[in-house]
Amino acid sequence: MDDLTNDEIILAGLGEIDGRRGRHTKAQQAVKSEIGASRFRRHFLDRVHKLPRQLQQDLIRGKAQISDAPYYATNELKGTRSELIKLSTSEKLGMTNIDNGKLNKDRFLTLSGIRLLFDKDSIEGRFTDTFPADLLNGEWELELNGQKVFEKQPIRKFFDGFFGYNTTKPFGLYVLNNPKIINPQTPIEFNVNLPNEVQGFLKIFLEGTSVYSY
């Protein structure tokens, strides 16, 4: 993803929109009317004002970087409840880039989508297998800092495209209707609950826009 442009900073309400009254409303309207921005980029622009003041100023001065950010984790399905992102799992190449269940220091993430993939044979597999019925009929939950922000969500929603809906979206991607900002060092937990035990492995991607000062 390219750096935030000056025009986009203005659209997001950080630049040349004068006056405190109505500033947020003008910024929101401008961002929503931006032409050509990807959905995830617009999610980020729509929430720039929620970032810390110093980070907002760093964006204006070109002292902060934004980038595409798939954070990922891989784990084996065990029993009828499995934890994919755990506070006890250290960063390991190919397995997870989320160290001990937290984003790196000074990294902010606008979480716009979650992607879930399945491999029936190996934790180091290709993760292109279709979901078995008991996995499709399960549920997932996401916790941030011990608070459930998504609860009892159907796993089947990841495969709307597979069943003939949203056929242009990437395989296994669920785009959030209510994107979340995840602050640095916030504990993240992602769990699945299944009606019956399933043998196999899952890989989850947290997709969106990351921003940090440098």
N, C-alpha and C positions, 0 to 999 in steps of 0.2 A: 504494500500500500504506500502511495506517495505521501510526502509530508503534508501536513495541514496547510492549505494556502491561506494567504491574507484574506481573500474573499470569504473563505469558509469560516475563518475566525470571526469575521464581522457577522456572518449569518448566524453563528452560534451565540452571538450576544456578548462577545468579549472585547470587541473593538470599538467601532465608530458610532454605535447607537447611543446617542446622548440622552441624558435624563434617566432618573431612576424609575419613575412611574411609566409603566407600559413597556419597559425595556425587555422583560422576559417574554411578554406576549408578541412583540415585534420579532424577537429572535426566533420564537417557536414558529411563527408564520413563515418567516424567511427560510428556515431550515426545511420545513415541510414542502416548500415550493421549489427547492433546489432541483435543478434539472441534471440528470446524468449520474447522480450519486448512487452507489450501490446501497442496498437495504441496510447492510451492517454499518456502512459508513454513516448513513443517516441516523441510525440508532445512536452512534457515538456523538455526532454533532448535536443531536437533540438533548444530550445529557452532559455536555461540556461544562455547563454552569454548575453542575453538582460536584465537580472536581475541586480539590483544595485550591484556595486562592493563589498560592505560590505556583502551583502547577499551571493554572490558567495563565499567569503572567509569563511563565517559561514558554508556553505555547506561543504567546504573542511575540516574544522576543526571539523566537527560534531556538530556544534552549531546551526544548523537549521534543521527543520523538514519538510518533505513533506508528503502529505496524499491525499487520494481520497477526492474529494470535490463536492458533490452535494449541491449547494445552491438552495433554492426553494422559491416559492411564490404562493399564491392561491388567486383567486379573482373571483367575479361574472362577467359574461358577461352582459354588459349594452349597449343597442343601437347597433349601427354598428361599434363603436370604443371603445375598452376597454384597460385599463392600468393594466397589471399584476404586474409589479414591479414599485413601485412609491416612490418618495422621501419623501412622507408624511406618509408612513406606517412604524410603529415601529415593531421590532421583536416580534413575538408571536408564542408560541409552536403550531405546527400543521398547522399554517397558512403561516409563513415565517420565515426564519432564516437570512434574509437580513435586517439589521436595517437601516430604513430610506433610502433605496435604495442604500446602500454602503456596501462594504466589511469592515470587522473589521480592525482596525489599524494594520499595519505591515503584513497584509495578501495579498499575491500575488496569482492570479489565472491564470493558463493557461487554457482558455476555449476551450475545444475540442468538446463538443457536447451540444445540447439542446434537452430536452425531454419535450413533451407537452401531457398532459392527460386531459380527459373530464369526467365530471359527470353531468348528466342532472337534478339531483334532489337536491343535497346538497353540500355546501361548505365543509362539513365534511364527504363527501361520499368516496367511494372506488376508484373512478377515473379509472374505467375500461370500461366505455361506449364507443361505437363507435361514431365517429364524424358525425353529421348531414351534409347534403349537403352544406348548406350555410356556415358552419364552414370550411369544406374541401376546399371550393372555395374562402376562404378569404386569406389575406396576413398578414405577421408579419414583425416587424422591431425592431432592437436593437440599442439603443443609449448609448454611453459611453461619459460622460462629455459633454453632449449636442450635440455630433456629431453622425450622423447615420453611423454605421459601417455595418449594414445589412438593406437593404431597399427593400420593395415590394417583399419579399420572399414568395413563395406559402406555405400555411399551409399544403397542400396535401403532401409535401415532408416528413412530419413527419410520414406519413402512407404508404410509399413505401412498407414496409414489409406486411402491411395489404392487399395490393392489389396484392401480389404475387412476389414482388421484395425484395431483401435483407431480406429474411425470417429468417435469423439467428440473426438479430439484435434485441435488446430489443424493446418492444412495444412502439411506439411513439417517438423513438429516431432519431434525425437528427445529423449526424456526420459532423462537419465543415471541408470543404476542406481548409479553411484558418483560423486556430485557432488564438485566440487573447489572449494577456496577459492583464489582468485587474489589475491595480495597487490599493493599499489600498485607501479607501475613495474616489474612483472614482464614481460619480453618474451613476447609471445603470437604464435604463428604457427599458421595453419590452412592446410593444403594438401590438394589433391585429386589423385589419380592415376587416369588413365583408360586403358582398353585401346586406344582409338582416339581421334583428335582429334575434339573437338566444338566447333562454332561457337556462341557465345552468351555469356551473362553470368550470374554467380552473386551472390546476396546472402546473407550469413550473419548470423544474430543469435545472440549469446551471452546467454541469458536466465537470470534468477535474481534474487538479492537483493543490493543494494549497501548498504554501511554506511560512514558517515564521521562524524567529529567536527566540531562547528562552534562 
